[in-house]
Amino acid sequence: MQTSISDQARLAALAVNKAGRTALKLALRSPFSRWMAGVPTAYHLLILPQDLRTGDPSFAVELYDGYFGLAGAAAPIGSESPFKIMPPTIAWQKDLYAFTWLRHLHAAEDQIAREKARRLTSDWIGLNRSAPALARDPDITARRVIAILSHAAFLLDGADPDFYDSIMRALSRDLHDLTVIYADVSGVSKLRALTAILLAGLCVAEQEAYLSSYLPSFCSELDKQILEDGGHASRDPSDVIELLLEFLPLKQCFVARQLEPPEALYTALSRMHPWLRFLRLGDGSVAHFNGMGATLLDQVATVLAYDDAGGIFSGVIAPQSGYARLAAPGIVVIADAGGPPPLGVSSRAHAGCAAFELSVGHEPLITNCGAPPR
C-alpha cells in the first residue's frame, strides 16, 4: 500500500511539473521565439541517413485507389487530403504525422508516387498550424524529421525551388521545436528526439552546432537507458529493436562525415546486438515481454546484419534487464526473472515475473500473448 501511494504521489508530481512548463514551452516554440533566437534555417543537405525499415510499395497502389492505409487501418479518402479527415485510429493518426507513408511511397519508385509524396507534404505544410497537438508530440516530430532527412532525395530530386524552400523551412521549424521539447519526454522518445537533432547536425550544411550542443545529452541518455547487459531500461525488447533502427544510420552518418562516432554509441551497439540475440526463440522471433508484440523479422534480420562485431551474449542471465535464457539442442526457454522497470519508462510494462516462453526447433510451443500496439 505504501508503495502504491508513493507511486501515485510521484505521478502527481510529474503531472504538476509538466503543467507548470506548458506556457513556457508554447512560448519557446512560437514563430516570434524562433525569430528572436535567430534559429538557423536548414538549406543545403550534405548527406542523407539510410532508412533501415522496409517500405511497402502496395501502399501507393491503395492510395491511387483512394485509400490511405497506415497502422493496420485503411481510411477511404478519395481525392481528399488525409490531413483533413477524421482519423480512423490514434495509431493511424500518429503514423500520418510521423510521415511513415513517405517510406512506402519511396518504395514504389515511380514518378506518380513522388508527386503524391510532394502533394502530401505540401498539405502538411499548409495545414500544420491547425494540426492537432499530437502532430507536435516530441516523438512524432522526431520521426517526421528522420523520415524527411532519410527520403529527401526521393522528395526533392527535380522539385521546384519554392517546394524545396518550404520543405527546408518546415524542417527547421521541427528541429527548433525538438530542441525546446525533447527534455519533456523520457525513454525511447527522448533518445529518438536527440537522434533526430544529431542527424540534422550531420546531414544539413552549417548545422554542426547541433552536434556540439546536443551530443553530450545524447551520450548521457545512452548511459542511462541502455543497461550494462544491453537491454533497455523499460525491459521492452521492441525498444531495443526501435533504437537499433535509429542508431545504426546515425553511426553511418558520423562515418560518412569522417567524424568519429561517440564512444557511448559504440558501447551501446556492442551491448544491444548480443542482447537481442539472447532474447530470440528458435523461430527467430523475440520473446513477448513488457510491451513486445509480433516480431517484424525483416527488421530484426536487418539490425543484426549490421553487427560488425557479431557478439554473443555470455551466460544464462541478463542481470540488469532481468531475463534468463536456457538452451539445449533444439530447445530454448526464455524467462522473465526481473522486477518492474523505473516509473518513467514503465508505460508498457507488464506483471510477468516468472513468465516464460519455450520453442522446440523452429516451432514456438509455449508463448505469451504479447502486446501488439496496433
C-alpha positions in Angstrom: 0.0 0.0 0.0 2.8 2.4 0.9 4.5 1.7 -2.5 1.2 2.3 -4.3 0.7 5.7 -2.5 4.3 6.6 -3.2 3.9 5.9 -7.0 0.7 7.9 -7.1 2.4 10.8 -5.4 5.3 10.7 -7.9 2.9 10.6 -10.8 1.0 13.6 -9.4 4.3 15.5 -9.0 5.2 14.7 -12.6 1.9 15.9 -13.8 2.1 19.2 -11.9 5.7 19.8 -13.1 4.6 19.2 -16.7 1.7 21.6 -16.4 4.0 24.2 -15.0 6.2 24.1 -18.1 3.4 24.2 -20.6 3.2 28.0 -21.0 7.0 28.4 -21.3 7.2 25.5 -23.8 4.5 27.1 -26.0 6.2 30.4 -25.9 9.6 29.0 -26.9 8.0 27.2 -29.8 6.3 30.3 -31.3 7.4 31.9 -34.5 8.4 35.0 -32.6 10.7 32.9 -30.4 12.4 31.4 -33.5 12.9 34.9 -34.9 14.3 36.2 -31.7 16.6 33.3 -31.3 18.0 33.6 -34.8 17.2 29.9 -35.4 19.3 28.8 -38.4 17.3 27.6 -41.4 18.2 24.3 -42.9 19.0 24.7 -46.6 21.6 22.5 -48.2 21.7 18.8 -47.4 25.2 17.2 -47.4 24.4 13.5 -46.8 21.2 11.5 -46.1 20.7 8.8 -43.5 19.5 5.4 -44.6 16.1 4.2 -43.6 16.5 0.6 -42.4 12.8 -0.1 -42.2 11.2 -1.8 -45.2 8.8 0.2 -47.3 5.6 -1.4 -48.7 5.1 -0.3 -52.4 1.5 -1.6 -52.2 0.7 1.5 -50.2 1.0 3.5 -53.4 -1.5 1.3 -55.2 -4.0 1.7 -52.4 -3.5 5.4 -52.4 -4.2 5.6 -56.2 -7.5 3.8 -55.4 -8.4 6.3 -52.8 -7.4 4.5 -49.6 -4.8 5.6 -47.1 -3.6 2.6 -45.1 -1.5 3.1 -42.0 -1.0 1.2 -38.7 -3.4 -1.6 -39.7 -6.3 0.7 -40.7 -7.3 1.9 -44.1 -9.2 5.2 -44.4 -11.2 5.9 -47.6 -10.0 9.4 -48.6 -10.9 9.6 -52.3 -9.4 12.8 -53.5 -9.4 14.4 -50.1 -6.2 15.1 -48.1 -5.7 12.6 -45.2 -4.7 15.6 -43.1 -8.3 16.8 -43.3 -10.3 13.7 -42.5 -11.3 12.1 -39.2 -8.6 9.6 -38.4 -9.8 6.0 -38.0 -7.4 5.3 -35.1 -4.9 7.1 -33.0 -2.1 4.8 -34.3 -3.1 5.8 -37.9 -3.0 9.4 -37.0 0.4 9.1 -35.4 1.8 7.4 -38.5 0.3 10.1 -40.7 2.0 12.9 -38.8 5.2 10.9 -38.4 5.5 10.6 -42.2 5.8 6.8 -42.3 3.9 6.9 -45.6 7.0 8.6 -47.2 8.9 5.3 -46.8 6.2 3.4 -48.6 5.8 5.8 -51.5 9.6 5.8 -51.9 9.5 2.0 -52.2 7.1 2.4 -55.2 9.9 4.1 -57.1 7.9 5.9 -59.7 7.1 9.5 -60.6 3.5 9.3 -59.7 4.4 8.2 -56.1 6.9 11.0 -56.0 4.2 13.6 -56.9 1.9 12.1 -54.3 4.6 12.4 -51.7 5.1 16.1 -52.6 1.4 16.8 -52.5 1.0 15.2 -49.1 4.0 17.1 -47.8 2.6 20.3 -49.1 -0.7 19.5 -47.5 1.1 19.1 -44.1 3.0 22.4 -44.6 -0.2 24.3 -45.4 -2.3 22.8 -42.6 0.3 22.4 -39.8 -0.8 25.5 -37.9 -4.2 23.9 -37.4 -2.9 20.4 -36.8 -3.8 18.6 -33.5 -1.4 18.7 -30.6 -0.4 15.1 -31.4 1.4 16.3 -34.5 3.8 18.3 -32.3 4.5 15.5 -29.9 8.3 15.2 -29.5 8.3 11.5 -30.6 6.1 12.2 -33.7 8.2 15.3 -34.6 11.4 13.4 -34.3 10.1 10.6 -36.5 8.9 13.2 -39.1 12.4 14.8 -39.1 14.1 11.5 -39.6 11.7 10.5 -42.3 12.2 13.7 -44.3 16.0 13.5 -43.9 16.1 9.8 -44.9 13.9 10.3 -48.0 14.9 13.8 -49.0 16.4 12.6 -52.3 13.1 11.0 -53.4 11.1 14.0 -52.2 13.3 16.8 -53.5 15.0 15.5 -56.6 13.8 17.7 -59.5 11.5 19.7 -57.3 10.9 23.4 -58.0 12.7 25.9 -55.7 9.6 27.0 -53.9 8.8 23.5 -52.8 12.4 22.9 -51.8 12.4 26.1 -49.7 9.1 25.2 -48.0 10.4 21.8 -47.0 13.6 23.2 -45.5 11.7 25.8 -43.6 9.4 23.1 -42.2 12.4 21.0 -41.3 14.0 24.0 -39.5 10.8 24.6 -37.5 10.6 21.0 -36.4 14.2 20.9 -35.4 13.7 24.1 -33.3 10.7 22.5 -31.6 12.7 19.4 -30.8 15.4 21.4 -29.1 12.7 23.0 -26.9 10.6 20.0 -26.0 12.9 16.9 -26.1 13.6 17.3 -22.3 9.9 16.9 -21.6 9.9 13.2 -22.6 11.7 10.1 -21.4 12.8 6.7 -22.7 12.9 5.9 -26.3 11.1 9.1 -27.3 13.9 11.2 -25.8 16.6 9.2 -27.4 14.8 9.4 -30.8 14.4 13.2 -30.5 18.1 13.6 -29.7 19.0 11.3 -32.6 16.9 13.4 -35.0 18.8 16.6 -33.8 22.2 14.9 -34.2 21.2 13.7 -37.7 20.4 17.3 -38.7 23.8 18.4 -37.4 25.4 15.7 -39.6 23.2 16.0 -42.7 22.5 19.7 -43.1 25.2 22.1 -44.1 26.4 24.6 -41.5 24.3 23.0 -38.7 27.2 21.4 -36.9 26.3 23.4 -33.8 23.6 20.8 -33.2 26.3 18.2 -32.6 28.3 20.2 -30.1 25.2 21.3 -28.2 23.3 18.0 -28.0 25.9 15.2 -28.3 26.6 15.3 -24.5 22.9 14.9 -23.7 22.6 12.1 -26.2 25.6 10.2 -24.6 24.2 10.8 -21.2 20.8 9.3 -22.2 22.5 6.3 -23.7 24.3 5.6 -20.4 21.0 5.9 -18.5 18.8 3.9 -20.8 21.0 1.2 -22.3 21.7 -1.2 -19.5 25.1 -2.9 -19.0 23.7 -6.2 -20.3 22.4 -4.4 -23.5 18.7 -4.3 -22.6 16.7 -1.1 -22.4 15.6 0.4 -19.0 12.0 -0.2 -20.0 12.7 -4.0 -20.3 10.7 -3.9 -23.5 12.5 -5.8 -26.3 10.8 -3.8 -29.0 12.5 -0.7 -27.6 15.9 -2.2 -28.4 14.9 -3.0 -32.0 13.5 0.5 -32.5 16.6 2.1 -31.1 18.9 0.0 -33.3 17.0 1.1 -36.3 17.7 4.7 -35.4 21.3 4.3 -34.1 22.8 2.4 -37.0 22.0 5.1 -39.6 23.3 7.7 -37.1 26.6 5.8 -36.8 26.8 5.6 -40.6 26.3 9.4 -40.9 29.2 10.1 -38.5 31.4 7.9 -40.6 30.2 9.5 -43.9 31.1 12.9 -42.5 34.5 11.5 -41.5 33.8 12.0 -37.8 34.4 9.5 -35.1 31.1 8.3 -33.6 30.9 8.8 -29.9 32.3 6.1 -27.7 28.9 5.9 -25.9 27.2 4.9 -29.2 29.8 2.2 -29.9 29.4 0.8 -26.4 25.6 0.8 -26.7 25.6 -1.0 -30.0 28.1 -3.6 -28.8 25.8 -4.5 -25.9 22.4 -4.3 -27.7 23.2 -6.7 -30.6 24.1 -9.7 -28.3 21.2 -8.9 -26.0 18.8 -9.1 -28.9 20.1 -12.5 -29.9 19.8 -13.6 -26.3 16.0 -12.8 -26.4 15.3 -14.8 -29.6 13.5 -18.1 -29.7 14.1 -20.9 -32.2 11.9 -19.5 -34.9 13.8 -16.1 -34.8 11.1 -14.2 -33.0 11.8 -12.1 -30.0 10.3 -13.1 -26.6 7.0 -11.4 -25.8 7.6 -9.5 -22.6 6.8 -5.9 -21.3 5.2 -4.5 -24.4 6.8 -6.6 -27.2 4.3 -7.5 -29.9 4.7 -9.7 -33.0 8.3 -9.7 -34.3 8.9 -8.0 -37.6 11.5 -10.5 -38.7 12.8 -8.3 -41.5 13.7 -5.5 -39.0 15.5 -7.9 -36.7 17.4 -9.5 -39.5 18.4 -6.1 -40.8 19.8 -4.7 -37.5 21.6 -8.0 -36.8 23.2 -7.9 -40.2 24.8 -4.6 -39.2 26.5 -6.1 -36.2 30.2 -5.8 -37.2 31.4 -7.5 -34.0 29.0 -10.4 -34.1 29.0 -10.5 -30.3 27.4 -13.4 -28.4 25.8 -13.0 -25.0 27.7 -14.9 -22.4 25.8 -16.6 -19.6 22.2 -17.5 -19.0 21.2 -14.4 -17.1 20.9 -10.8 -18.3 21.1 -9.4 -14.8 20.3 -5.7 -15.4 17.3 -6.2 -17.7 16.1 -9.3 -15.8 15.8 -12.1 -18.3 17.1 -15.7 -18.3 17.8 -18.0 -21.2 18.1 -21.8 -21.0 19.2 -23.6 -24.1 19.7 -27.3 -25.1 20.0 -28.8 -28.5 16.8 -27.8 -30.3 15.1 -26.2 -27.2 15.1 -22.6 -26.0 13.4 -21.3 -22.8 13.4 -17.5 -22.1 12.0 -16.3 -18.8 11.2 -13.0 -17.1 13.3 -13.0 -14.0 13.2 -9.3 -13.2 11.2 -6.7 -11.4 9.3 -3.7 -12.7 11.2 -1.1 -14.7 11.6 2.5 -13.4 8.4 4.5 -13.3 9.3 6.9 -16.1 9.7 4.1 -18.7 7.1 1.7 -17.4 4.1 2.7 -19.6 4.2 -0.7 -21.5 5.4 -2.9 -18.6 3.6 -6.0 -17.6 3.3 -8.0 -14.4 5.1 -11.0 -15.9 7.7 -12.1 -13.4 8.4 -15.9 -13.8 6.5 -16.0 -17.2 8.4 -17.9 -19.8 8.4 -18.9 -23.4 9.6 -22.2 -25.0 10.4 -23.2 -28.5 11.4 -26.6 -29.9 13.4 -26.4 -33.1 11.7 -23.7 -35.3 8.3 -24.1 -33.6 7.1 -22.0 -30.6 5.5 -24.4 -28.1 4.6 -22.1 -25.2 4.3 -18.3 -25.8 2.9 -15.3 -24.2 0.1 -13.2 -25.9 2.4 -10.3 -26.3 1.2 -6.7 -26.5 0.6 -5.8 -30.2 0.4 -2.0 -30.3 -1.9 -2.0 -33.3 
